[in-house]
């Protein structure tokens, strides 16, 4: 017999870069599904995270931060943002209380005027500004925003209350996915993302944004997983920096990825890395197709 009280639905997480969208998704799932860093524009793809409860299944879509495109890859990322709020039940507009509203915030809100989904505003990072005037911030939202919540995705403050509100907008429906499924993306995708996260953590300025990761081989053995991956960079000078003296840079990336992936997969993981210069890969459609755009 079908459970007529079960809820299942779709929630898009949208906002400008570096507002905590991926941190929010990882916290509510209890798993590190989306990569994070202190640098903006870390997320490049739409990542579905599936929250399974006894009474509900909620499919969250973590999107790239909204920005004005400067090259082909960013244009593809903007297309992902536009596509993410089509046919969802709820949109979470996540912003940063320390600088709301920015021009990007206003552009995201203007874009969401085209959505027929329910919309909730989430003001994140209240741990950085606990004495803010909440009414002033709420007063700058469009009237179509149905609720506002003030949270810290880092500490978890008020996230449970936000989740209770989200559940009210999820319709009665049977599950869309198996109830032990965390995402619909392959493990190879998460392997490439973890390696890319290591680059974000260990390098500054342009290098993280000039890097892409291609999984060449993914071998699953009974006692370990072996991953062979290629790191693309724009320029030869970047290759020298990433490899580092006596390969020290690649060693840091490899060790970071091995720890994170071993925890994620529950098996020892061995990562092998190579670096390749692919000039202007972010601007070439053929290269973007190869990395999944």
Secondary structure, 3 states (H helix, E strand, C coil): CCCCCCEEEEEEEECECCCCHHHHHHHHHCCCCCCCCCCCCCCCCCEEEEEECCCEEEEEEECCCECCCCCHHHHHHHHHHHHHCCCCCEEEEEEECCCCCCHHHHHHHHHHCCCCCEEEEEEECHHHCCCCCHHHHHCCCCCCCCEEEECCCCCCCCHHHHHHHHHHCCCECCCCCCCCCCCCCCHHHHHHHHHHHHHHHHCCCCHHHHCEEEEEEEEECCCEEEEEEEEEECCHHHHHHHHCHHHHHHHHHHHHHHHHHHHHHCCEEEEEEEEEECCCHHHCHHHHHHCCC
